[in-house]
Amino acid sequence: MAQSHSHEDLYLGKFSLPSWLKMTPYILFAIGLITFAVGLMQSPQRAWSAFLTAFFFFACLGVGGLFFAAINHLTKAGWSVTVRRLAEGLTSYLPAMAVGAVILFVGAKILYSWADAEKVAADHLLQLKSAYLNPGFFAIRLVVFCGGLLLFKKWLVGGSLRQDLTGDENITHKSVGYSIAFVLFFAIFFSLFSVDLLMSLLPTWYSTIFGVYCFAGLFQSTMAALSIIIVLLRRSGLVRGYITEEHQHDVAKFMKAFTVFWAYIAFSQFMLIWYANIPEETEYYIMRSQHGWLWISLGLLFFRFIFPFLVLLPRGSKRNGSVLIAVSVLILVMQYVDIYWMVYPNFFEGQLLFGFWEIGIFLGFAGVFLFTLFRFFEKHNLVPIKDPRLHEALDHHVTY
């Protein structure tokens, strides 16, 4: 139900970083670059594991931003028009993601046993899976996924930015068709992306809902990042009247919903494997229930599902900026922990390793991500000012 506003209090400012913050992305990137370079010389396996973990974490945010924009175009949603531009900002990381994918391919032989010809020759099971799991086909799938993302970004985000200049309403109508195509592309190729980068680290194991599990984490963490941006921009006063408590509330509801969805998929995957008790399936969870990994598994249950769900349940929590930032930060931390939990036991089953290498390489990726995000917000309007559905967002009111 919509509530009418006079719109007299609307104000849209220009995003500009304070001087003390402008060098931060460069410093973070330098830390990450040095850490990764030293790590390759001293502990290649750990350096590449940390690289993959951080790469997948930030890739999910970039892809998640495009997915959010697409589903709102697809459903012709009006309430989200003013926050959609913030999600479009997340997609500014996608070109950097494509570069990261090229670098990741260089380390494929260290990360993936199926990429090592000697290991494949010695393992009959790897030979049976070699039609799909081989470096050439892996590279093709990466290129198609990254190339497709950049193309859809040009059509959806580029069109949205172009509309700010031209006011052409046909751009909004065309975006519906592009979004339908993107959702189909995303459903197939993000699943393959998840299988290729994470599930194939243990090529003897498989799960038919692994892509859905990774998608649940992607969308939950994207909503967490979007929530943080919304709260901070509202506090800055740059989007007064355009992005309100009502928009913040609805994005928080998305985050709560996918907190439940992630738990549902995680439990479904575990339960089916547990009661079937087939050796080639149970090895995945056995590795994550020994040598301290059980505490990480339980931590995911409590801090990625139970705690965020209970905190976000009351209406007031979704509308309280400080509470929302705290929960969102926790969810982002647990998204990293989840990816770490999927990557590290494959190489360091008998021990928990986390320290300088993981933190340093993550900070490097964070520097690149923040640079692309800040640059996008500095160059473009924080709100799609000529979107034909803008009035729906300005009149948006949450009733529950």
N, C-alpha and C positions, 0 to 999 in steps of 0.2 A: 504494500500500500504506500503510495507516494505522499509526501508532505510538501506543500508549497513553500517556497522561500522567496524573499524579495531579491536576493542576489546582490544587494547593495554592498555587502561586506567582502566581495570577491577581490582577491589580490594575488597576482602571479608574479613572483620575483625571478631574477636571474641567478642561477646557481653559480657560486664562486667559492673556491676553496680558500680558507685562511692561509696566510703565507707560511705558517709553521707546518701545515699539513701537506703542502705541495711537493716536498721532497720525500715524503714518507714512502710512496710506491717505489721510487727509485732505490731507496735504501733497502727496502724489503727484497726487491728483486736482486740486488747485489749480494745480499746475505744468502739468498737461495742459490744463486749461480755459483758462488764460492763454495758453499756447502756441498752442492752436487758434484762439482769438479773434484774436490778433495775426496768425497765419498767414492767416486769412481776409481780413484787410485788406491784407497785403503780398504774399502768394503763394497765392491761392485754390486753384490747381491742385495745388500741392504739399501744402497743408494737407489737402485732401480725399483725396489719394493716401495720405498718412500715416494719416489717419483710417480709410480702408478697410482698410489693411494691419493696423493694430492691432485694428480691429473684428473682422476675420475670424480673427485669431490667437486672441483670447480667446473668440470664439464657438465655435471648435473645441474648446476645453477644456471649456466648459459643456455643449455637446452631447455631447462624448465621454464625460463623466461619466455622463450619462443612458444612453448606449448601453452602457457597461460594466455598469451596474446591470441594464439590460434583458436583456442576453445571459446574465447569470448567473442571473436569474430564469427565463429561457427554458429554460436547460439544467438547471435545478434544482441548480445547483452548490452544494456545501456548503463547499468549501475557502475560498471567497472571501467568506463571510458577514462576517467581521470587517473586511475591507478595503473591502467594498462601501459602508459608510457614508462612507468618505473620498471615494469617487467621487461619492456623493450630495451631498457638500459642494460639489463642483465645480458641480453644477447650480444652486446658489444664485445663480449669476451670470446665469441665464437671464432673469429679469425685467429686469435691466439691459441685457442683449443686445437685448431687445424695444424698449427705449427708444432704444438706439443705432441700431437699424434704422430707426426713425422719423426720427432725425437724418440718417442716411445718405440717406434718400429725398430730403431737402431738397437735397442736393448732387448728385443724380442727373444733372442737366443738365450739370454740369461734368465729371463722370466718364464719362458714357456718351453717345457721339455719337447713339445711337438715341433718346435722351430729349430731344434738341434738334430741334424741329420744322423749323427752317431747314436743318439738316444732313440730315435725312431727306428733305426736299423736293429737295435737290440730289444725292442719292445713290440711284440706282435699286436697288442691292442692299439698302440699308436699308429701302427701301419694300417689297421682297419679303419681308423678315423682320419687318415691322411688326406682323403678326398676333400674333406672340409677343413681340417686343421693343418694347414700348410702356409708358409710365409707369403707365397704369392697371392693366394685367395684371401688371406687375412688382410693384406695390403689393399686389395681391391675393395673389400668391404669397408675398410676405414676411409678410403678415398670417396666412395659413394656416400657414406654417412656424412662426412664432413662437408663434401661438396654440396650435397642436398640441403644441409642446414644453412650453408651460406646463400644458396639460391633462394630458399624460402625466407630467409632473413631479408634479402633484398626486396622480395615481393611484399612481405607483410610489414616489416619495420620501415623499409625504405618508402613504401607507399604511405604509411602513416605520417612520416616526416614530410613527405612531399605535399600531403594534404594540408599541413600547417601553412604552406606557402600559397597553394593554389585554391584551396577550399573546394576542390572537386569531389562531389559526393559519390561519383562512380567508383572512386578508389575504395570506399567502404564496401560497396556492393561486390566488387571484384575480390576483395579480401575473404569473402565467404567461400568462394570456390577454391582459392589458394589454401584456405584453412582446412577444408575437407581433404584436399590432396595431402597436406602436411600431416594430418592426424593418421592417415593410412600409412604414409611413409614412416612416421615416427613409431607406430605400433610394431612394424616389422623390423626396422633397422636399429631402434634403440634396444630391442630384445637381443638382436645379433651382437650389437656393441657390448652389452652386458655379458653375454655368453663368451664372446671373444676375449675381452679384457680381464674378466674376473673368474667366471666358471671354468674356463679352460686352463686356469693355473693348476687345477687338479683334473687332468683330462680323463681320469678313470671314473670320475663322479659326474652325475648329471641330475638336473631338476627341471621338470617341465614348466614350472612357474617361476624360474629364477629371474626372467626378464620382468615379470610383474612385481616381484619383490624389489628389484632395483628401481622400478618406476615409482613404487610407493614411497621409497626413500627420496627419490628425486623431487617429487611434488611436495612432500612434506617439508623438505629443506628449502625448496624454492619459496614456499609460503612464509617460512621463517625469515629468510633474507628479505623478502618483500615487506614483511611486517616491520622489521627493524628500520628499513628505509622510510616507510610511511610515518612511523612515529617520529623519527629524527627530522624529516622534512616538515611535518606539522609543527614541531617545536620551534623550527627555524622561522616560521611565519611566511615562508616563500610560496606556499600553496593554500593560503587562507581562503576558506569557502569552497575551494575546488576538491580538496581531499579532507574529509571530515572524519569524525568519530564513527560515523555510520560505515564508511568504506573500510576503516580499520577493523571494525567489528566483523564485517563479512569475510575479509581476508583471514582473520583469526579463526572464523568458523571453518573455512577451507582447511586450515592447518590442523584444527582439532579433528575434523573428519578423516584426514589422511593419517593422523596419529592412530586412529582406530583401524583404518584400512591396512596400514603397515603391520600392525599387530596381528590382524586376521590372516594376512598372507604369510607372515613369519610362522605363525602357529600351524597353519595348513601345511606348509612345507615340512615342518618338523614332525607333526603328527603322522602324516602319511609315511614318512621314512621310518619313524619309530615303530609303528605297528607292523609294517611290512617286514622290517628287520632283514633286509637284503644286504649282504656284505658290501657290494659296490656302491650302495647308497649311504649306509651308516657310517662309512669311514669319515665323511665330511664332518658329522657332528661328534664323532669320537675324538677327532683331532681338536675340537673346540670345547671339550669337556675335561681335558687333562692339563696338568702342568700350569695351572693358573688361568687358563683360557676360560674355565667355567665361570670365573668371576666376571669376565668381560661379557660372557653370554647373559648372565643374570643382570648385569649392569644395563645392557640393552633393553631387557624386559622392563626394568624399573624406571630408567631415566629417559627412554625413548617412547615408552607407552604409558605406564601407570601414572607417573608423576605429572607429565605434561597434560594428560587427559583429565586428571582430577583438578589441576589448576585452571585449565581452560573451560571447565564445565560451567561455572557461574557466568552470567552475562557481564557482570562488572569486571571480571578479569580480562575479557576481550577488549574492553573499552579503557582499561588502565594502561597507559603507555609504558610505565616502568615494569609492571608485571609482564606485559607482552614481550618487551625486549629481553627480560630475564629468561622467559620460557623459550623464546626464539633462539637465543644464544645457546641454551642447553640442547635444543634440537639440532642445531648446526654442529655442535661438538659431538653429539651422538651419531650424526651422519658420518662424520670422519671416523669415529670409533667403529661404526658398522663396516665401513669399507676396509679399515685396518684389520678388523676381525675376519673379513673375507679374504684378505691378501696374505697376511703374515704367517698364519699357521701352516701354510703350504711350504714355507721355507724354514721357519723357525719354530717347529712344532713343540720342541722341548723347553722353550723359554719365551718369556715376554720381553720384547725389546722395544723400548721407546726412549728417545732422547734427542741429542743434538742433531743427528742426521734427519730425523723425521720433522722436527720443529723447523730447522733451517730451510729444508726444501719446501715445506708447506708455506713458510713466510715468503719464499720466492714466488710461488704461484699466487699468493695473496696480493703481492705487489703488482703483478701483471693484471690481476682481476680488478683491483682498485683503480689502477691507472686507466683501464678501458672504461670503467664505470664513471669515474669522475670526468673523464674527457667527454663522454656522451652527454652527461648532464650539463656540462659547461657549454657545449655547442648547440644544444637543442632545448626547446621549450619543455618544461617539466610536465606539461599537460597538453594533450592534443586539442588545441584551441579551436580548430575548425571542423572537428568531427561532428557529423549531423546528429549524433545521439548524445552530445554533451549535456543537453538540458536534462536528460534522464538521470545522469550522474549527479547533477547539481541538486536535483529534487529527491535524491535517494534517501530513504528512511527505513531503518531496520525495526521491525515490529516484534521480533522474538530473539 
